[in-house]
Amino acid sequence: MSKLACNIAGIDSINPFWLASAPPTDKYYNVVRAFEAGWGGVVWKTLGEDPPVINVSSRYGVHHDRSRNVVGINNIELISDRPLETNLEEIRRCRKEWPDRVIIGSMMAPIEERAWKELAIKIAASGVHGIELNLGCPHGMCERGMGSAIGQVPEMVEQTTRWVREVVDIPVFTKLTPNITNIVWAAEAAMKGGAHAVSLINTVNSIVSVDLDQMAPNPIVDGKGTHGGYCGTAVKPIALNMVAEIARNPATKDLHISAIGGIETWRDAAEFIALGANAVQVCTAAMLYGFRIVDDMIAGLEQFLDDKGYASLEDFRGKAVANTVDWNALNMNFDTKAFIKEDKCIECGRCHIACEDTSHQAISFEVKEDGSRRFTVIDEDCVGCNLCAHVCPVPDCIDMVPVDNNQPVMTWPEHPKNPLGSHNSK
C-alpha cells in the first residue's frame, strides 16, 4: 500500500488528491483523463434536477499579479447543465472502469425534503462512494434559494444533511460556504445532521475586477456583470484558517475534513493535512496547469514523508492543530530581532523603506567609501514584526533571531497591563 494512501469518511483512497466539483469533473472524458494522470478521486460536478440550469458566456474573471500570474479566478458558472441521467450513466461507467478510484457525487436542490431525498437516492444508485451536499455556491443558485442560501443558515445545514442521511447508506460530505460569520457553527450543524465529513471551503463571494471602459464587473455578459465565486491561491489563507477552526473545536475535532482552497503544490496539501484535513480537493490549479500537476504533488508529498521520517500521512496529520491557538494564548514575553546578512544583501533598500515609512524606523543605512550601502538593524527599536524579512527579495537574507531575555512565558490573561487579567482577579 502506498504511503500516501488515506481514508476519509470510511472511504479508502490511493492518495489524498481529489479533483473538486467543478468544470474539470464535468464529464466522463475529463474524469478518465484525471484518473489516467494519477488523481486518487473526483467529486463529480454538482448535479441537480430542478429548476433547469442554463449557463452564460463569459464565465470567468481573473485576478493577476504584476507578472500576469493568476492569483485567483472568479467564476459565475452554475452547476452541471447536462442531463442528470447522462451524468449518472457516465458515473456508472467510470466506477466500472476505475474500481480503485474514488467518485463522490455532488448534489444541490431547493430547500425541500422531497427534492433532496429523491435526488440523493438517484445519485447513490449510480454507485458513487459518497455524496457531497453543495451548500456553498455563492452565485446564481443561491438566488434560487440553493447553495449558500442554505449553507449560511446552520439550521438548514443540519436539516439538509439529515434528509440525505435518512435515505442513503453511503458517506455524506457537507460542503460548507466560507461566506459566513463563524464556520464552526456550520460544521457543528452538519455534524448534528449526521455528516460523515465536511468539505471546505467553497468559493468566496466576490467581484474580481471592474472594466473601466465598459464600466461593468468582470466577467462581462452583454455589458453587465455580477458577483461570483473566488478561488485559487488567493483563498488558501482563508481556507487554512477555517479548516483549523473546525479541527481545534472540541465539538468537531473528530469530524473528517476534505480540504479545499488554493491547493497548488504538495506543500499546500501538507499544510492542510497538518491542520487536520484527511484529504484535499483541487480545482483552480488543475484548470490553470492541467491534470499532470498531480505528478509533482505526489512526488513532493512522498519526498516530504521520507525526509521527515513519516511512514504515512497519519503520522503528521493534525500535528499543527495543538500549536494553533487564540491570540490571547501567545507568549507576550517572546522577542525576536531582525538580522541582515550583509553577504547576501543586494542593497535594494526595500527593508529600510518598509520599516522607515510604515513600521518602527529600526533599519538604518550608511554609504560606504566605495559607494555601496550597508543596512543595519537598530535592536532597541526593532519589535520583531518581520515585515523586513517578508519584503526582502533575497531568500534567507534577513533572519528573525529569538532574544534570550530570561523572561517566563506570559499570556495576555496573565499580563500586568491586562485590566481583567488573572493577577487582578484575586
Residue, then its C-alpha position, 0 to 999 in steps of 0.5 A: m500500500s502506498k504511503l500516501a494512501c488515506n481514508i476519509a469518511g470510511i472511504d479508502s483512497i490511493n492518495p489524498f488528491w481529489l479533483a473538486s466539483a467543478p468544470p474539470t469533473d464535468k464529464y466522463y472524458n475529463v474524469v478518465r483523463a484525471f484518473e489516467a494522470g494519477w488523481g486518487g478521486v473526483v467529486w463529480k460536478t454538482l448535479g441537480e434536477d430542478p429548476p433547469v440550469i442554463n449557463v452564460s458566456s463569459r464565465y470567468g474573471v481573473h485576478h493577476d499579479r504584476s507578472r500576469n500570474v493568476v492569483g485567483i479566478n472568479n467564476i459565475e458558472l452554475i452547476s452541471d447543465r447536462p442531463l442528470e441521467t447522462n451524468l449518472e450513466e457516465i458515473r456508472r461507467c467510470r466506477k466500472e472502469w476505475p474500481d480503485r478510484v474514488i467518485i463522490g457525487s455532488m448534489m444541490a436542490p431547493i430547500e425541500e425534503r422531497a427534492w433532496k431525498e429523491l435526488a440523493i437516492k438517484i445519485a447513490a444508485s449510480g454507485v458513487h462512494g459518497i455524496e457531497l451536499n453543495l451548500g456553498c455556491p455563492h452565485g446564481m443558485c443561491e438566488r434560487g434559494m440553493g447553495s449558500a442560501i442554505g449553507q449560511v443558515p446552520e439550521m438548514v445545514e443540519q436539516t439538509t444533511r439529515w434528509v440525505r442521511e435518512v435515505v442513503d447508506i453511503p458517506v455524506f460530505t457537507k460542503l460548507t460556504p466560507n461566506i459566513t460569520n463563524i464556520v464552526w457553527a456550520a460544521e457543528a450543524a452538519m455534524k448534528g445532521g449526521a455528516h460523515a465529513v465536511s468539505l471546505i471551503n467553497t468559493v468566496n463571494s466576490i467581484v474580481s475586477v471592474d472594466l473601466d471602459q465598459m464600466a461593468p464587473n468582470p466577467i462581462v455578459d452583454g455589458k453587465g456583470t455580477h458577483g461570483g465565486y473566488c478561488g485559487t491561491a488567493v483563498k488558501p489563507i482563508a481556507l487554512n484558517m477555517v479548516a483549523e477552526i473546525a479541527r481545534n473545536p472540541a465539538t468537531k475535532d473528530l469530524h473528517i475534513s476534505a480540504i479545499g482552497g488554493i491547493e497548488t503544490w504538495r506543500d499546500a496539501a501538507e499544510f492542510i493535512a497538518l491542520g487536520a484535513n484527511a484529504v484535499q480537493v483541487c480545482t483552480a490549479a488543475m484548470l490553470y496547469g492541467f491534470r499532470i500537476v498531480d505528478d509533482m504533488i505526489a512526488g513532493l508529498e512522498q519526498f516530504l514523508d521520507d525526509k521527515g521520517y513519516a511512514s504515512l500521512e497519519d503520522f503528521r496529520g493534525k500535528a499543527v492543530a495543538n500549536t494553533v491557538d487564540w491570540n490571547a494564548l501567545n507568549m507576550n514575553f517572546d522577542t525576536k530581532a531582525f538580522i541582515k546578512e550583509d553577504k547576501c544583501i543586494e542593497c535594494g533598500r526595500c527593508h529600510i523603506a518598509c520599516e522607515d515609512t510604515s513600521h518602527q524606523a529600526i533599519s538604518f543605512e550608511v554609504k560606504e567609501d566605495g559607494s555601496r550601502r550597508f543596512t543595519v538593524i537598530d535592536e532597541d527599536c526593532v519589535g520583531c514584526n518581520l515585515c523586513a524579512h517578508v519584503c526582502p527579495v533575497p531568500d534567507c537574507i534577513d533572519m528573525v533571531p529569538v532574544d534570550n531575555n530570561q523572561p517566563v512565558m506570559t499570556w495576555p490573561e496573565h499580563p500586568k497591563n491586562p485590566l481583567g487579567s488573572h493577577n487582578s482577579k484575586 
